[in-house]
Amino acid sequence: MSEPKYQSTRDYIAAKHAGDTETTSRIVREVGERFETRTTDGTEAAELLEATMTTRLGRKH
């Protein structure tokens, strides 16, 4: 994955590396809500989807 364009994706990746599933779930929910209400186009959701498939879950410290 290239450098993420969206802050939500960068935050998601950082949270997933940290093992913070509460934050990753919140970010996915928020991006989904923005897409459903057409506050964002599909590019943010597509970028986040790629991050969910390519980022490994780290351990929570």
N, C-alpha and C positions, 0 to 999 in steps of 0.2 A: 504494500500500500504506500502510495506517495504521501507527501506531507498533507495532512488533513486541512481542508479549507474552512471547516466550521469549528467553532469553539466547542460546541456540544460533542463533536467527535473526539477532539483532543482531550476533553474532560472525561469522556467515556473510556478512552484508552488508558489514561492515567489511573482511573478508578479500577479498571479491570486488572491492570498490572499490580495494583495494591490489594487485590482480592476483595474490594468493596462492592459487594453485590447489591447492597441497598442503593448506592449511588448509581450504579449501572442501570438498575431497574427504573429508577426515577428519570434518568436521562432518556431512556428508550420511551417511557410513557410520555414525557414532555414533547419529544420530537414527533411522536405519533399524533399527539393532540394538535400540534401546529400543522401537521400535514392534513389531518382531517378537517380542520377549519380553514385550510388554504392560506394560513399565515406564512407558510413556506411552500416552495415547490418540491418536487420529488427528489431533488439533488441532495438535500440534507439527509433525508431518510435513506437514500441509496448509499451515501457515504457511511452512514452509521451502520447500515446492514453489512457492508463490507468489513467494517471494523469488528462487528460481532462475530463474523466468521473467521477472521484472521488473527485476532488478538487472544493470546492465551491468558487464562485466569491465573493471577499470582496468588500468593498466600497473604492472608491478612496478618499483620504483625501485632 
